[in-house]
Amino acid sequence: MDRVFLDANILYSAACRPNAGLRRLWNLPDLQLLTSAYAIEEARRNLHGSEQRKDLEQLLQAVRVIVIAPPDRPIVGCGQLPEKDRPILLAAIASRATHLLTGDFSHFGSFYGQTIEGVLILSPAQYLRPHRSA
């Protein structure tokens, strides 16, 4: 079973766009969705309107939320990641996620396709590609 950690921009996009293809994640079999309180707060901050916030809350019902912030520590092979993104990757590692999905190409793009401390970093499209028929 894949344990897929969702970055804030994935939560935001799913809540903003009910017809977004990445909403398929919520319907895939043999998948556990994970995120952190940090990612949820970032997504909420950027949502505008009660309907989007309501959609986010509904989506989160199927997501396991990591509420304890992992300790800040060096991340092997990830020296140039901006400080604001470190809590996302650290939470994915601490939650033993198999994948981290992020649409943040500017900060995580150079890590797409790489496994860092057991977590494979992918864009949503990269992850969903083999699951097209699901």
SEDODO-601689 format. One record per residue: residue in three letters; chain; x, y, z of N, C-alpha, C, O in turn. Coordinates in steps of 0.2 Angstrom, whole numbers, plus 5000, padded with zeros to 4 digits. Example, Ala and Ser with C-alpha at 12.3 -4.5 7.8 and 13.67 -1.06 7.14 Angstrom:
! residues 2
<'ALA' 'A' <5066 4972 5039> <5062 4978 5039> <5066 4984 5039> <5071 4983 5042>>
<'SER' 'A' <5064 4989 5035> <5068 4995 5036> <5064 5000 5039> <5067 5006 5040>>
***
This chain:
! residues 134
<'MET' 'A' <5004 4994 5000> <5000 5000 5000> <5004 5006 5000> <5009 5007 5004>>
<'ASP' 'A' <5003 5011 4996> <5006 5017 4995> <5004 5022 5001> <4998 5022 5003>>
<'ARG' 'A' <5009 5025 5004> <5007 5030 5009> <5009 5037 5006> <5015 5038 5006>>
<'VAL' 'A' <5004 5041 5004> <5006 5047 5000> <5004 5053 5004> <4999 5054 5006>>
<'PHE' 'A' <5010 5057 5005> <5010 5063 5009> <5008 5069 5004> <5011 5069 4999>>
<'LEU' 'A' <5003 5073 5006> <5001 5078 5001> <5003 5085 5004> <5002 5087 5010>>
<'ASP' 'A' <5007 5088 4999> <5009 5095 5001> <5003 5100 5001> <4998 5098 4999>>
<'ALA' 'A' <5004 5106 5004> <4999 5111 5005> <4996 5113 4998> <4990 5114 4997>>
<'ASN' 'A' <5000 5113 4993> <4997 5115 4986> <4993 5110 4983> <4989 5111 4979>>
<'ILE' 'A' <4994 5104 4985> <4989 5098 4983> <4982 5099 4986> <4977 5099 4983>>
<'LEU' 'A' <4983 5100 4992> <4976 5101 4996> <4973 5107 4994> <4967 5107 4992>>
<'TYR' 'A' <4976 5113 4992> <4974 5119 4990> <4970 5118 4983> <4965 5120 4982>>
<'SER' 'A' <4974 5115 4979> <4971 5114 4972> <4965 5109 4972> <4960 5110 4968>>
<'ALA' 'A' <4965 5104 4976> <4959 5100 4976> <4953 5103 4979> <4948 5102 4977>>
<'ALA' 'A' <4954 5108 4984> <4949 5111 4987> <4946 5117 4982> <4940 5118 4982>>
<'CYS' 'A' <4951 5120 4978> <4949 5125 4974> <4945 5123 4968> <4941 5126 4965>>
<'ARG' 'A' <4947 5117 4965> <4945 5115 4959> <4942 5108 4960> <4945 5103 4959>>
<'PRO' 'A' <4935 5108 4961> <4932 5101 4962> <4933 5096 4956> <4932 5090 4957>>
<'ASN' 'A' <4934 5099 4950> <4935 5094 4944> <4942 5093 4943> <4944 5090 4937>>
<'ALA' 'A' <4947 5095 4947> <4954 5094 4946> <4955 5086 4946> <4952 5082 4950>>
<'GLY' 'A' <4959 5084 4941> <4961 5077 4940> <4964 5074 4946> <4964 5068 4948>>
<'LEU' 'A' <4968 5078 4950> <4971 5076 4956> <4966 5073 4961> <4968 5070 4966>>
<'ARG' 'A' <4960 5075 4961> <4955 5073 4966> <4954 5065 4965> <4951 5062 4969>>
<'ARG' 'A' <4957 5062 4959> <4957 5055 4959> <4960 5051 4964> <4959 5046 4966>>
<'LEU' 'A' <4965 5055 4967> <4969 5052 4973> <4964 5049 4978> <4966 5044 4981>>
<'TRP' 'A' <4959 5053 4979> <4954 5051 4985> <4950 5045 4983> <4947 5042 4988>>
<'ASN' 'A' <4951 5042 4977> <4947 5037 4975> <4951 5031 4973> <4949 5025 4972>>
<'LEU' 'A' <4958 5031 4974> <4962 5026 4972> <4962 5020 4977> <4962 5022 4983>>
<'PRO' 'A' <4962 5014 4975> <4962 5009 4980> <4970 5008 4983> <4974 5010 4980>>
<'ASP' 'A' <4970 5005 4989> <4977 5003 4991> <4981 5009 4992> <4987 5009 4990>>
<'LEU' 'A' <4978 5014 4995> <4982 5021 4996> <4980 5024 5002> <4974 5024 5004>>
<'GLN' 'A' <4985 5026 5006> <4983 5030 5012> <4986 5037 5011> <4992 5038 5010>>
<'LEU' 'A' <4981 5042 5011> <4983 5049 5011> <4985 5052 5017> <4982 5051 5022>>
<'LEU' 'A' <4991 5055 5017> <4993 5058 5023> <4995 5066 5022> <4996 5068 5016>>
<'THR' 'A' <4995 5070 5027> <4997 5077 5027> <4999 5079 5034> <4998 5075 5039>>
<'SER' 'A' <5001 5085 5035> <5002 5088 5041> <4998 5094 5043> <4995 5097 5039>>
<'ALA' 'A' <4998 5095 5049> <4994 5101 5052> <4997 5107 5048> <4994 5112 5047>>
<'TYR' 'A' <5004 5107 5047> <5007 5113 5044> <5005 5114 5037> <5004 5120 5035>>
<'ALA' 'A' <5004 5109 5033> <5002 5109 5026> <4995 5111 5026> <4993 5115 5022>>
<'ILE' 'A' <4991 5109 5031> <4983 5111 5031> <4983 5118 5032> <4979 5122 5029>>
<'GLU' 'A' <4987 5121 5037> <4986 5128 5039> <4988 5132 5033> <4985 5137 5031>>
<'GLU' 'A' <4994 5130 5029> <4996 5134 5023> <4990 5134 5018> <4989 5139 5015>>
<'ALA' 'A' <4987 5128 5017> <4982 5128 5012> <4976 5132 5014> <4973 5136 5010>>
<'ARG' 'A' <4974 5132 5020> <4968 5136 5023> <4970 5143 5022> <4965 5147 5020>>
<'ARG' 'A' <4976 5145 5023> <4978 5152 5023> <4977 5155 5016> <4975 5161 5015>>
<'ASN' 'A' <4978 5151 5011> <4977 5153 5004> <4971 5152 5001> <4969 5155 4995>>
<'LEU' 'A' <4966 5149 5004> <4959 5148 5001> <4955 5154 5003> <4956 5157 5008>>
<'HIS' 'A' <4951 5156 4998> <4947 5161 4998> <4940 5159 4997> <4938 5157 4992>>
<'GLY' 'A' <4936 5160 5003> <4929 5158 5002> <4927 5152 5006> <4931 5147 5007>>
<'SER' 'A' <4921 5152 5009> <4919 5147 5014> <4918 5140 5010> <4919 5135 5013>>
<'GLU' 'A' <4916 5141 5003> <4915 5135 5000> <4921 5131 4999> <4921 5125 4999>>
<'GLN' 'A' <4927 5134 4997> <4933 5131 4996> <4935 5128 5003> <4938 5122 5003>>
<'ARG' 'A' <4934 5132 5008> <4936 5129 5015> <4932 5123 5017> <4935 5118 5020>>
<'LYS' 'A' <4926 5123 5015> <4921 5117 5016> <4924 5111 5012> <4924 5106 5015>>
<'ASP' 'A' <4925 5112 5006> <4928 5107 5002> <4934 5104 5005> <4935 5098 5005>>
<'LEU' 'A' <4939 5108 5007> <4945 5106 5011> <4943 5102 5017> <4946 5096 5017>>
<'GLU' 'A' <4939 5104 5021> <4937 5100 5027> <4934 5093 5025> <4936 5088 5028>>
<'GLN' 'A' <4930 5093 5020> <4927 5087 5017> <4933 5082 5015> <4933 5076 5016>>
<'LEU' 'A' <4938 5085 5011> <4943 5081 5008> <4947 5078 5014> <4950 5072 5014>>
<'LEU' 'A' <4948 5082 5019> <4953 5080 5025> <4950 5074 5029> <4954 5071 5032>>
<'GLN' 'A' <4943 5073 5028> <4941 5067 5032> <4944 5060 5029> <4943 5056 5033>>
<'ALA' 'A' <4946 5060 5023> <4949 5054 5021> <4957 5054 5021> <4960 5050 5018>>
<'VAL' 'A' <4960 5059 5025> <4967 5060 5025> <4969 5059 5033> <4966 5062 5037>>
<'ARG' 'A' <4974 5056 5034> <4977 5055 5040> <4982 5061 5041> <4986 5062 5037>>
<'VAL' 'A' <4980 5065 5047> <4984 5071 5048> <4989 5070 5053> <4988 5067 5059>>
<'ILE' 'A' <4996 5072 5052> <5001 5071 5056> <5001 5078 5060> <5003 5083 5057>>
<'VAL' 'A' <5000 5078 5066> <4999 5084 5070> <5005 5086 5074> <5006 5092 5076>>
<'ILE' 'A' <5010 5081 5075> <5016 5083 5079> <5021 5085 5073> <5023 5081 5069>>
<'ALA' 'A' <5024 5091 5074> <5029 5093 5070> <5036 5089 5071> <5038 5088 5077>>
<'PRO' 'A' <5039 5086 5066> <5045 5082 5067> <5050 5087 5069> <5050 5093 5067>>
<'PRO' 'A' <5056 5085 5072> <5061 5089 5074> <5065 5092 5068> <5066 5088 5063>>
<'ASP' 'A' <5067 5098 5068> <5071 5100 5062> <5078 5097 5063> <5081 5097 5068>>
<'ARG' 'A' <5080 5095 5057> <5086 5091 5057> <5089 5091 5050> <5085 5092 5045>>
<'PRO' 'A' <5095 5090 5049> <5098 5089 5042> <5094 5084 5038> <5092 5078 5041>>
<'ILE' 'A' <5093 5085 5032> <5090 5080 5027> <5095 5078 5022> <5097 5082 5018>>
<'VAL' 'A' <5097 5071 5022> <5102 5069 5018> <5100 5070 5011> <5094 5068 5009>>
<'GLY' 'A' <5104 5073 5007> <5103 5074 5000> <5098 5079 4998> <5096 5080 4992>>
<'CYS' 'A' <5097 5084 5003> <5092 5089 5001> <5094 5096 5004> <5090 5100 5007>>
<'GLY' 'A' <5100 5098 5003> <5103 5104 5006> <5100 5110 5003> <5100 5115 5007>>
<'GLN' 'A' <5098 5111 4997> <5096 5117 4994> <5088 5118 4995> <5085 5123 4992>>
<'LEU' 'A' <5085 5114 4999> <5077 5115 5000> <5076 5121 5004> <5079 5122 5010>>
<'PRO' 'A' <5072 5126 5002> <5070 5132 5006> <5068 5130 5013> <5064 5125 5014>>
<'GLU' 'A' <5069 5134 5018> <5067 5133 5025> <5059 5132 5026> <5057 5127 5029>>
<'LYS' 'A' <5055 5135 5022> <5048 5135 5023> <5045 5128 5020> <5040 5126 5022>>
<'ASP' 'A' <5049 5124 5016> <5047 5118 5013> <5050 5112 5017> <5048 5106 5016>>
<'ARG' 'A' <5055 5113 5021> <5058 5108 5025> <5053 5104 5030> <5053 5098 5030>>
<'PRO' 'A' <5048 5108 5033> <5043 5104 5037> <5039 5099 5034> <5037 5094 5036>>
<'ILE' 'A' <5038 5101 5027> <5034 5096 5023> <5038 5090 5022> <5035 5084 5023>>
<'LEU' 'A' <5044 5090 5020> <5048 5084 5018> <5049 5081 5025> <5049 5074 5025>>
<'LEU' 'A' <5051 5084 5030> <5052 5081 5037> <5046 5077 5039> <5047 5072 5042>>
<'ALA' 'A' <5040 5080 5038> <5034 5077 5040> <5033 5070 5036> <5030 5065 5039>>
<'ALA' 'A' <5034 5071 5030> <5033 5065 5025> <5038 5059 5027> <5036 5054 5028>>
<'ILE' 'A' <5044 5061 5029> <5049 5056 5032> <5047 5053 5038> <5047 5047 5039>>
<'ALA' 'A' <5045 5058 5043> <5043 5055 5050> <5036 5051 5049> <5036 5046 5054>>
<'SER' 'A' <5032 5052 5045> <5026 5048 5044> <5027 5042 5040> <5022 5038 5039>>
<'ARG' 'A' <5033 5041 5038> <5035 5035 5034> <5031 5034 5028> <5029 5029 5025>>
<'ALA' 'A' <5030 5040 5025> <5026 5040 5018> <5031 5037 5013> <5037 5037 5013>>
<'THR' 'A' <5028 5034 5008> <5032 5031 5002> <5033 5036 4997> <5037 5036 4993>>
<'HIS' 'A' <5028 5041 4997> <5028 5046 4992> <5027 5053 4995> <5023 5054 5000>>
<'LEU' 'A' <5029 5058 4992> <5028 5065 4993> <5025 5068 4987> <5029 5068 4982>>
<'LEU' 'A' <5019 5070 4987> <5016 5073 4981> <5016 5081 4982> <5013 5083 4986>>
<'THR' 'A' <5019 5084 4977> <5019 5092 4977> <5019 5095 4970> <5022 5092 4966>>
<'GLY' 'A' <5016 5100 4970> <5016 5104 4963> <5020 5110 4964> <5021 5114 4959>>
<'ASP' 'A' <5024 5110 4969> <5029 5116 4970> <5035 5114 4966> <5041 5112 4968>>
<'PHE' 'A' <5035 5115 4959> <5041 5114 4955> <5047 5118 4956> <5052 5116 4956>>
<'SER' 'A' <5045 5124 4958> <5051 5129 4959> <5056 5127 4965> <5062 5128 4965>>
<'HIS' 'A' <5053 5124 4970> <5057 5121 4976> <5058 5114 4976> <5064 5112 4978>>
<'PHE' 'A' <5053 5110 4974> <5054 5103 4974> <5056 5100 4967> <5058 5094 4967>>
<'GLY' 'A' <5055 5103 4962> <5056 5101 4955> <5062 5097 4954> <5063 5092 4950>>
<'SER' 'A' <5068 5100 4957> <5074 5096 4956> <5075 5090 4959> <5079 5086 4958>>
<'PHE' 'A' <5070 5088 4964> <5070 5082 4967> <5065 5077 4965> <5064 5071 4967>>
<'TYR' 'A' <5061 5079 4960> <5056 5075 4957> <5059 5068 4954> <5064 5069 4951>>
<'GLY' 'A' <5056 5063 4956> <5059 5056 4954> <5065 5054 4958> <5067 5048 4957>>
<'GLN' 'A' <5066 5058 4963> <5072 5055 4968> <5068 5053 4975> <5063 5055 4977>>
<'THR' 'A' <5072 5048 4978> <5070 5046 4984> <5074 5049 4989> <5080 5048 4989>>
<'ILE' 'A' <5071 5052 4994> <5075 5055 5000> <5073 5052 5006> <5067 5053 5008>>
<'GLU' 'A' <5077 5049 5009> <5076 5045 5016> <5070 5041 5015> <5065 5041 5020>>
<'GLY' 'A' <5069 5038 5010> <5063 5033 5009> <5057 5036 5006> <5052 5032 5005>>
<'VAL' 'A' <5057 5042 5004> <5051 5046 5002> <5053 5048 4994> <5057 5052 4993>>
<'LEU' 'A' <5049 5045 4990> <5049 5047 4983> <5045 5053 4981> <5039 5053 4983>>
<'ILE' 'A' <5049 5058 4979> <5046 5065 4978> <5043 5065 4970> <5047 5064 4966>>
<'LEU' 'A' <5037 5066 4970> <5034 5066 4963> <5029 5072 4962> <5026 5075 4967>>
<'SER' 'A' <5027 5074 4956> <5022 5079 4955> <5015 5074 4955> <5016 5068 4954>>
<'PRO' 'A' <5010 5077 4956> <5004 5073 4955> <5003 5069 4949> <5001 5064 4948>>
<'ALA' 'A' <5005 5073 4943> <5004 5069 4937> <5009 5063 4936> <5007 5058 4933>>
<'GLN' 'A' <5015 5064 4939> <5019 5058 4939> <5016 5052 4943> <5017 5047 4940>>
<'TYR' 'A' <5013 5054 4948> <5010 5048 4952> <5004 5045 4949> <5003 5039 4949>>
<'LEU' 'A' <5000 5050 4946> <4994 5047 4944> <4994 5044 4937> <4990 5040 4935>>
<'ARG' 'A' <5000 5045 4933> <5001 5042 4927> <5000 5035 4926> <4996 5032 4922>>
<'PRO' 'A' <5003 5031 4931> <5001 5023 4930> <4994 5021 4933> <4992 5016 4932>>
<'HIS' 'A' <4991 5026 4936> <4984 5025 4938> <4978 5028 4934> <4973 5029 4937>>
<'ARG' 'A' <4980 5029 4928> <4975 5032 4923> <4968 5029 4923> <4963 5032 4923>>
<'SER' 'A' <4968 5022 4923> <4962 5018 4923> <4958 5018 4929> <4952 5016 4929>>
<'ALA' 'A' <4961 5020 4935> <4957 5020 4941> <4952 5025 4942> <4949 5026 4947>>
***
